[in-house]
Amino acid sequence: MELIKKIKQAEAQAQQLIEQAKADAAKLTEQGHQHHQLLIEQAAQYRKKEIEAAVAEAKSQAEAQVGKLKAQTEKLRQKLRDKTTNKMDSAAEKVMDYLK
């Protein structure tokens, strides 16, 4: 009788250990999923920050390039005006001389 009682008690303890192990495994699995999700969110935030920084840098470089191109364009435009002004004055004089 005592042996049966001990066997049943051992079976009950074994069942409790199995249930506890299952619960611990489920808890660890859930913690793993949460940690994984946290890592994914952190990576997404990092990626977003890096993209924003890259866009800001590209915008800054583009604005600098635009400024340089505008300055070059203005110089070329001024040179062209200077050349055409002299030619226009000369052409106007020739027309006036011809008309006289």
HELIX and SHEET records of a PDB file:
HELIX    1   1 GLU A    2  LEU A   99  1                                  98    
END                                                                             
